[in-house]
Amino acid sequence: MPYVLGIDIGNTTTAATMARRRGASWARPEVVALDAGSATLPSVLHLGTDGTLVVGESGGDDGNRTARGFVRRVGDDVPLLLAGEACPPQMLTAVLATWVVERVHDREGEPADAVVVSHPAGWGRHRRDLLHAALWEQGLAHVTLLPRTVTVAESHAARGFAGGTAAVYALGGNSFEAALVRCNERGRYETVGFPQGLDWIGGADFDEALAEHVRTVLAREIAAAGRRETYATLRALRPECDRAKRELTVSTDTDVLLTLPTGPTRVPVSRVQFEEMIRPAVQATVELLDRTVRSAGLRPAELDAVLLTGGSTRIPLVGELLTAAFPVPIEVEPDPQLTAATGAALAACQVMSPRPRPAAPERAQQPAAGPRRGGAAVPAPRRPDHDRPVHSEPPPRPPVRITPLDLPRPSRLALARGRGREG
C-alpha cells in the first residue's frame, strides 16, 4: 500500500511516522516503532570493531566509538572522531535517516513515495545543502527537508488549530528553539522572523538537576561505597531521574530508586521540589520565546496560539509559565515527542498530493503595503523548502575539506539496532 514517511532526528531521540494512502486521500499518520516497545529511538550511532555502524545505544562504555548530539554539529568544519576515524556530522545524520527509511522499507515491502526530514529552524542553506549531499551519498536522492517548527505547525493544524500566526516552543533533550510560523496564501505554514535557541537547556538538563539533588541527599552513602559500587549507582541515576521526571508530569510526588551497597534506597521528591529546581531554566525559555515574538514586531497577545513540541513540554511548570506570559491558547499534543515527525509525514502527503488548504482568516484587514497582523508588521517569509522543486541532482558541495569515514555503499552498510539484534 502506498505510503509516505516523516522523520524527526533530534539531538537525543529520533521519531518517525508514516501515512498510508486511502483512495484519493491520506490517512492520519501512524507511529513507526523504531525501538522495541518505544515510539522513539536514541539518536546514537556506535562504530563497531568491524567498521559497521550500530544504531542506538551499544550497551558498552567505550565513548570513543559512540556518537551523540551530531545533529547540532551539522555545519561544523571539525568532524567527530569515532575510534580515530573522521565522521562528518551530516554523514552520521544521513546514516541514521537511511536506517529509518530502510527499516520501514523492509517492513512494508516497498519504498516510501515521499520522505520528509525535519531540521532545526535556525538552519540556513549551507547546513541544508550539507545534509542533502550526505543523504544523496547514502542513496536518498529525493528527500524534502523542512524546519522542525513548520512540521510542528502542520501537525497542530491537522488536529484543528486554524490560526494564522503562532509561536513554536520546541524543548528538546538538550536544546531549546523558539520561532514564529505563519500560514501563507497557499494554506501552508512557514517560518517568519528569526528563530532563536538555547543550546544549554533541555530535558536532559532537568534530569541532571534532579540527579544533583539526589547526589546531595545521598552524599554520605555514596562516599562510603567502593569505586565500583559508586560507578554502578551513578550510572543508573540519570535514567532513573528521567523516569521520575516523567512520573512527576502526572503525579505530585514520586521516589528516585537506587541500589546502594547497603541495599535499595528511595529518595522522595515532590513536583513542587522538582519544579523549583528547573524554574530558572524554564523561565529562560519563556523569556526567549517572548523576545522572538517581539523581535518580529508582534506582541504576545497578537498570536493565535503557542504550539509546543518535545517530551519535556508535558511538565506542568512549562504550561504554567507560558500561560502567564502569553494570553493565548497553549497547544500541546498527547505525545509531544511525536509532533514534529507527525507534521513531517503530513507535509510528505502534500508533496505527493498538493492540494491547497484554505488560508487562516486574519484578525484585521491587511493593508496593501504588506502582510500585517493586529497592526504589527510581520516580515515577509522566504519561500519554504517544501515549495521548492525536488532536483534530480545533488546540491553543490560546500568548500569544506573533510576526510569521510571509509564505509561500504548504503546497500551493504550493516546497520543494526544493538549488538546481535535484527535491524
N, C-alpha and C positions, 0 to 999 in steps of 0.2 A: 504494500500500500504506500503511495507517495507520502513523503513527509519532509519537513524542514527542521533544522536544528539551530537552537540558540545556546551559546556558550558564554559563561561569565567566569573568567580566570582572574581571581583576586590575588592579593599578596599572600593570603593564608589559606584560602579554600577555593575550590573550583566547583561550579554547578552547571548543569545542562538541562534543558527542556526540549521537547520535540512536539510539533503539531502535525497531525495527520490530516490529509485531505478527505473531506466528507462530501462527495459530489462536487458541487461548484464552489464550496466554501471550505474553511479550515476549522477543525475542532479546537477547543481550548487546549493550550499547551499542557503536556503532562510531564512529570518529573522523570528524568533518566537516572536510574540508580547506578551511580558510578562506583560506589563502595558498598560492600555488604552491609545491609541494614541502615544505610545512611544516604541522604539525598545529596550530600556534599563530599568532596574528596580533598585531602590536604594538597595544597599547591606545592608539592615537594617532588624533586627528582633525585635519585640516588644512582651514582655511577658504579656499576658492579666491576669486579675484578676482571671479567671477561669483556669489558668495554661496552656492555649494554646499559641502557638507562631504565631504571625501575621507577615506576610511577607510585607516589605515596611514600609513607614512612617505611624505612627498610627494616626497622627493628634493631639495628645496630647502633653503636655510639660513635662511629667514625664520621665526624662532621666534615672531614677533609674531602669526602666523596658525596656529600649531600648538599643540594642547592635549595635554598628557600628565599622567598622575597624577591625573586628575579624579575617579576613584572615591573616593579617600581624602578628597576635598574635599566630598563629598555631606554636606549638613547645614550647611555654612558659609554665613553670611549674605552674604559677599562673593563675587560671581560671578567667573569667569575672563573675561579680556578677549582677544578674538581680533580683531585689526585694529580695535580700538576698540569692538567690539560686546560687550555683556554676555552671557555664556553661563553660566547656572547649571550647576554640575557634574552635577546629576541629569539635566538635559536632555541633556548630552553622553553620559552613561552610557546613557540610554534610546535615543538615536540609534544608538549602537554596537550595542545589543541588537537594535534594529529591523533594522539592516543584516544581522545574522546570521540573524534569523528570515526575512527576505525573500529572502536568498540561498539558504537551504535550500528555501524555498517554490518559488523559480524552478527549482531542480534537480529537486525531487520532483513538481512539478506540482500540489501540493495543500498546504494549511496543516497545521501540526502539530496533533495532537489536544490536546496539553498542552505548556506551556513552563515550565520551572523555571530560575530565575536565582539563582545563589549570591551571597551578600554577606558582608562581614566579620562575624565572630561578635559583635563588640562593638557592632554597630548596635542602636539602640533603635527604638521605634515611630516616632519623628519622622523618622528617616532612611528607614526603610522606606516610610512614607507619602509622603515626597517622591519617591522613585523610583517608587512605584506611580502617583502622579499624573502624573509625566513619561511613564511608559510608556503610560498611558491617552491622553495627548495625542498620542502617536505612533501610536495605533491598536491598541496591545496591551492590551486590557482585562482579559484573564484570564491573567495571569502569576503564578505562585506564587514567592515569594521565600523562600529558605532560607539559614540561616547556612552559610558555607563549611565549617565544622568538621563540621556534620551531614552534608553531602553527601560529605565525605571518609570519614566513618564508614560511610555507606551503600555506598560503593564498596568499601571493605575488606571489609565484611560479605558482599558478593556474591562476593568471592574466597575466602571461607572463614573470615574472622575471626568467631568466635562469642562473644566476650567481652561482658560486661555493662557494664563501665566502662573507658574508655580516655582517655588524654591525646592531644590532637591537636597536632602540631608543624607549623605552616604557615609555611614560609620562602619568601616571595615575592621579586619582583625588587627591591623597595626597602622592604620591611616584613616584620615577623615577628609572628605571632599564636599565642598558646598558649591552649588551652581544654580543658575536660573534656566528654565526652559519655557518655551512659548509655542503655542500651536500656530502653525503658519497657514497660508491661504490654501494649501493642499490638504489641510487636516492632519498634518504630521507634526510631531514635536521636534524642536531643535534647540541647541544651546544658544543662549544670548549672554552678552556681557563677558566677564572674565571669571572662569571658575577659580576657586581658591582652595587650598588644602593645608592640612597639618600632618606631617609625617611622624609625629611623636605621640599621637593619640589614637587609640583603637581598643577593641575588645581585649586584646592580649595585655594591654596596659592595665585594664581593670582587673584582669586575673592577677597580675603582678602586685597590684595594690592590696588585694586580698591575701596573696601569698606572704607579703611583707608583714601584714597583721598577724598571720598565723606564726611566722617565724619569731616574731616578737613575743607572742604569748608562750611559745614552746622553747624559748631561747635556752633555758636551763636544761631541759630534757635533751635537746639536740646537741648541746655542747658536751653532755655526758656520754653520748653514744659514740661508738667507734667510727672510724672514717668510712668503712664500707656501709655500715648501717645508716650513717648520716647521708651518704650519697643516694642510697635507695629511697630514703624518706623524702629528700628534696626533689628527686626526680619524679616522684609520684605526686608532689604537691601541686604543680601547675595544672595538670589535668583535673585534679580534684577541685581546685579553685574554679576552673571553668565550669565544672558540673554544678558547684554551689552557686555560682553567678547565675546560671540558667534557672536553677531552682528558686532563687530569690525574685525572679520576674513574676512568679505566680504565688509564692509563699512569703509570709512576713518574717520567717526565720528558718534557719537550717543549720546543719553541722558540717564542718570540714573534717573528713575522716582520714586518719593517717595511722600507719602501723609503725610504732617505735619498738626498740629492743625490749622495752618494758611491757609491750602489748598494745592493743588498739587504743587510739586516743581520739577524742572528739573535741573540736574547738567550736563552740556555738557562735553564730554570727547572725545578727538581725538585718533586715532590709535597711533599716534606718542607719545602722552602723556602716554597712557597705556603701550606701549612697553618700554618706558623709566622706568616705574615703575617696570617692571618684568625683564628687561635686565640682571641684575646681576644673578638672579636665572636661567634664560635660559642659560646664558653663563656658569654657573657651570655645567649644564647637558652636554653641548657640550664638556667641558674640561674633564669630567669624561668619556664620550664615547671615546675620544681620548686616555686617559690613558688606558682604557680597551683594545683598539686595540693594542697599543704599548706594553702592558704587555704580549701579546700573540706573540710578535716578529714580528709584522706587522707594516707597515706604512699606514696611511690613503689612500694613492694613490694605495695601493695594494688590496684594497677591490673592489668588483664588484658593491656594492651599499650600501646605508644606508636605512634600512627599518623602517618605522615609524608606531607606533600604539598609540592609546589614543586620546581622543577628543581634547585636547589642542594642539596637533601637527598641527592643522589647523591654528594656529596663525602664520601669515606671518613671524614674527621675528624668529621663530624656524627654518623654512626653510632657512632664510637668513643667520643665524649664522652657520648652518650646512653646507651650500654651501661654506661658506668662509673657513671652517676648513677641509672639506672633498671634494677633487676634483673628486668625483664620483657621479653617479646619486643618487638623494634623492627621494625615492619612498614612496608615501602615497596614500592610497586607498580613494575612495569617502567618505566613512564613517569610519574613523579610529577607532571609538569606537567598531566596529563590527569585526575588523580584526582578533583578537585572537579567537573569537568564530567561525568565518568562517573557520579558519585554523583547529580548533578542529574538526569541522564536516568533513572536508576533510580528516583529519587523521583517523576519525572513518570509513570513506569509505575504507581506506587502511586496517583497522582492519578486515573488512568483505571481501574485495576483494584485497588482497595484490598482486599487480602487479608492478614489478619494473619499475621505471621511469628512463630513460637514465640519467646517472650522468652528471653534468655540465662540460663542457670542461675546462681544465686547461689552464692558460696563458703560462705556461712554462712546459718543461718536468720535471716530478718529479723524483728525484734520488731514488735509491733503498733503501737508508737509512731510508726513511720515508716520509710522506706527507709534501710537501713544496709548497709555492706559491710565485712566484716572487723572489725566492732566500731566503725567510724568513721562518723559521721553524714554523709549526703550531702544537701545542700539540695534541697528539693522543687523540681523544674523548673517553669518556666512552660509553658503549652501551646504546642507547636511550631507554627510558621507553617503547615506542610503539613497540620495537622489542623484549621485554621480554614476555614470555608466560603469559597468564592470568591464575592465580591459582584459584582453586575452594575453597581454604581455606583462611581465612583472614590472613594478615601478623601478625607476633608476636607483642604483645603489648609491648611498651617501659616500662622501670622500673619507671614509674611516677604514684604516687597515687593521684588521683583526685576524689572527690565525684561527680558523674554526677548528672545532674538535673533529677528529677524523672518525666519522661514524659511517655505517653502511647506508645504502639507499633506504628510503622510507619503507619500501616493500619488504626489506629484510631486517628492518630495525626491530630488535626484540624489546618490546615494552611490556612490562607485566606489573600487576598490582601486588607488590610484596614478593618476597623471595619464595620460589617454589609454588606460586599460585597461578592459576589460569588467568591470562589477561583478556 
